[in-house]
């Protein structure tokens, strides 16, 4: 089964391989867990590949002191407008998940457009990075016009926009910055988490406190007390693993180590 599964990855257009794989899956002695472990990463990778671009800002929470309650209009489905009666403003948009950004596009109200602005993206580590300014935009139209900006490579959890030098509207005379809609075109990704935290664990006889390996704190310590030690964590579910991280105490790293899944 495993050889045929690898073959479908290398030769995915080979129908005969897929037919043989179907037969291998029906083998009575083949364990269900073996099939799941082999195919789940393929399914997840394909799901990620086929994910469609969409407005990932839609209905997300935007907060702003200057726009106040009208900030909801930045990301909702209505035809409302977010208004600011000052020449400078800022707002923060929470995307909720790490996201790949393909494009930003937003429509200004009338000609109350900020002449200058900076766009910051928050990384998965929680740091804001300057990614775009008004210099990068393409503007279409002259009234209720749109600004278009290409995306960036870093996965982003939040977006912050600092707006400056707003233009006063000629009607009420008190709105300097107005935005009808703020679209973020991209793909949201599942959040990576520590799937071993708090899970059942066993270790070689004579070792100390194996629970310290899954208690999510660096203040506790497991000691194998043997030249050949081992521990086993029951994840209790099928997981697609992105990384396995071991933090060795006081440089006590063995010459050899191995992880079996």
C-alpha positions in Angstrom: 0.0 0.0 0.0 2.7 2.5 1.0 4.7 1.9 -2.2 1.6 2.4 -4.3 0.6 5.5 -2.4 4.0 7.0 -3.1 3.7 6.0 -6.8 0.4 8.0 -7.1 2.2 11.1 -5.9 5.0 10.7 -8.4 2.8 9.4 -11.3 -0.6 10.9 -10.5 -1.8 10.4 -14.1 -1.1 6.6 -14.1 -4.5 5.0 -13.9 -3.1 1.5 -13.4 -1.3 2.7 -10.2 -4.6 4.1 -8.8 -6.4 0.8 -9.6 -3.7 -1.2 -7.8 -3.9 1.2 -4.9 -7.6 0.6 -4.7 -7.0 -3.1 -4.4 -4.3 -2.6 -1.7 -6.7 -0.5 0.4 -9.1 -3.5 0.4 -6.4 -5.8 1.9 -7.9 -7.2 5.1 -4.7 -7.0 7.1 -4.2 -3.3 6.3 -4.7 -1.2 9.3 -7.0 1.8 9.0 -4.5 4.0 10.8 -1.9 3.2 8.1 -4.3 4.5 5.4 -5.1 7.6 7.3 -1.5 8.5 8.1 -0.5 8.1 4.5 -3.4 9.9 2.8 -4.3 12.7 5.3 -1.2 14.9 4.4 -2.1 14.5 0.7 -5.7 15.5 1.3 -4.7 18.5 3.4 -2.1 19.6 0.8 -4.7 19.3 -2.0 -7.2 21.3 0.1 -4.7 24.1 0.6 -3.8 24.1 -3.1 -7.4 24.3 -4.2 -8.5 26.9 -1.7 -10.1 29.7 -3.5 -9.2 33.4 -3.1 -11.9 35.4 -1.3 -12.4 38.6 0.6 -11.1 37.3 4.0 -11.8 40.7 5.6 -15.6 40.3 5.1 -17.5 40.5 8.4 -14.2 40.7 10.3 -13.8 43.1 13.2 -12.2 46.5 12.4 -11.5 48.9 15.3 -10.7 52.6 15.1 -10.9 55.6 17.4 -11.6 58.1 14.6 -14.0 56.0 12.5 -15.7 54.9 15.7 -19.0 52.9 15.2 -18.8 53.5 11.5 -15.7 51.3 11.3 -18.1 48.3 10.8 -18.7 49.6 7.3 -15.2 48.8 6.3 -15.9 45.1 6.2 -19.6 44.5 6.2 -22.0 43.8 3.3 -23.9 47.1 3.4 -23.3 50.2 1.4 -22.4 52.3 4.4 -19.3 54.4 4.8 -16.7 54.7 7.5 -16.2 58.4 8.2 -13.4 60.3 10.0 -13.7 64.0 10.7 -10.0 64.5 11.2 -7.1 64.7 8.8 -5.4 61.6 10.3 -6.9 58.3 11.2 -6.0 54.6 11.7 -7.8 51.3 12.0 -6.9 47.7 12.8 -8.4 44.7 11.1 -8.3 41.3 12.8 -8.2 38.5 10.2 -8.5 35.9 13.0 -6.3 33.3 11.2 -2.9 33.4 9.6 -3.6 34.4 6.0 -1.9 34.8 2.7 -2.6 38.2 1.1 -3.0 38.4 -2.6 -4.4 41.9 -3.0 -5.9 44.9 -1.1 -8.5 47.0 -2.7 -10.6 49.7 -1.1 -13.0 52.4 -2.2 -12.9 55.9 -0.9 -16.0 58.1 -0.3 -16.3 61.0 -2.7 -12.9 62.5 -2.8 -12.2 62.3 0.9 -9.1 60.3 0.3 -5.9 60.2 2.4 -3.0 61.5 0.4 -0.6 59.4 2.4 -1.0 56.1 4.2 1.1 53.2 5.6 -0.1 49.6 5.8 1.3 47.3 8.4 0.9 43.5 8.6 1.2 41.5 11.8 3.3 38.3 11.5 2.4 35.0 13.2 5.0 36.0 15.9 2.9 39.1 16.7 5.1 41.8 15.2 3.9 44.5 12.9 5.9 45.0 9.7 5.4 47.9 7.2 4.4 46.2 3.9 2.8 48.9 1.7 2.4 52.7 1.3 0.4 55.0 -1.0 3.4 54.9 -3.4 2.5 51.2 -4.2 -1.2 51.9 -5.1 -2.9 51.9 -8.4 -5.8 54.3 -8.4 -8.8 53.9 -10.7 -11.3 56.8 -11.0 -11.4 60.3 -9.6 -14.6 60.2 -7.5 -15.5 57.3 -5.2 -12.3 56.0 -6.6 -10.6 52.7 -5.9 -7.1 52.0 -4.6 -5.5 48.7 -5.6 -2.3 47.2 -4.0 -0.6 43.8 -4.5 -0.2 41.5 -1.6 2.9 40.3 0.2 4.5 36.9 1.1 4.3 37.0 4.9 1.4 35.1 6.5 -0.6 37.8 8.3 -3.0 37.8 11.3 -3.9 41.5 11.5 -3.6 44.5 9.3 -3.2 48.1 10.5 -3.6 51.2 8.3 -2.3 54.6 9.2 -4.0 57.4 7.2 -2.7 61.0 6.8 -3.6 64.2 5.0 -7.2 63.6 4.4 -9.2 65.8 2.0 -12.2 67.7 3.3 -15.5 66.9 1.5 -17.3 69.8 -0.2 -20.8 69.0 1.1 -20.9 68.8 4.9 -17.4 70.2 5.1 -16.5 68.0 8.1 -15.4 64.6 6.7 -11.7 64.3 5.8 -11.4 60.6 5.3 -14.2 58.2 4.1 -13.9 54.6 3.1 -16.8 52.7 1.6 -15.3 49.2 1.7 -12.0 47.6 2.5 -11.3 44.3 0.7 -8.5 41.9 1.6 -8.3 39.2 -1.1 -6.4 36.1 0.0 -6.6 32.7 1.7 -7.0 31.9 5.4 -5.0 29.0 6.9 -5.7 26.8 9.8 -3.9 27.8 13.0 -0.9 25.7 14.0 -1.1 24.4 17.6 0.7 22.2 20.0 -1.2 18.9 19.5 0.9 17.1 22.2 -0.1 19.5 25.1 -1.7 17.6 27.9 -1.9 14.3 26.0 -1.2 10.9 27.6 2.5 10.0 27.6 4.6 7.0 28.7 8.4 6.6 28.9 11.1 4.1 29.6 11.2 2.6 33.2 13.3 4.6 35.6 12.8 7.9 33.8 11.5 10.9 35.8 8.3 12.8 35.3 7.4 12.2 31.6 4.3 14.5 32.0 6.7 17.4 32.1 7.3 16.8 28.3 3.7 17.8 27.5 2.8 20.4 30.2 3.7 23.3 27.9 6.2 24.9 30.3 10.0 25.1 30.3 10.2 25.1 34.1 9.8 21.3 34.4 12.2 18.6 33.3 12.2 15.0 32.1 15.3 12.9 32.7 15.6 9.6 30.8 18.1 8.2 33.3 19.4 5.8 30.7 21.8 5.8 27.8 18.9 4.6 25.6 15.7 6.3 26.7 12.4 6.7 25.0 9.0 8.3 25.4 5.7 7.9 23.6 2.9 10.5 23.2 -0.6 9.5 22.3 -2.1 12.4 20.2 -5.5 10.6 20.3 -6.3 11.8 16.8 -4.9 11.8 13.3 -2.8 15.0 12.9 -0.9 16.6 10.1 2.4 17.6 11.7 4.2 20.7 10.6 7.2 20.4 13.0 8.5 18.5 16.0 10.4 20.6 18.5 12.6 19.3 21.3 14.1 21.6 23.9 17.1 20.0 25.5 18.0 20.8 29.1 21.5 22.3 29.8 22.8 21.1 26.4 22.2 17.4 27.3 21.4 16.4 23.8 22.1 12.8 22.8 24.4 11.9 20.0 21.5 10.2 18.2 17.8 10.6 18.4 14.9 9.3 16.3 11.2 10.1 15.9 8.8 7.4 14.9 5.3 8.3 13.8 
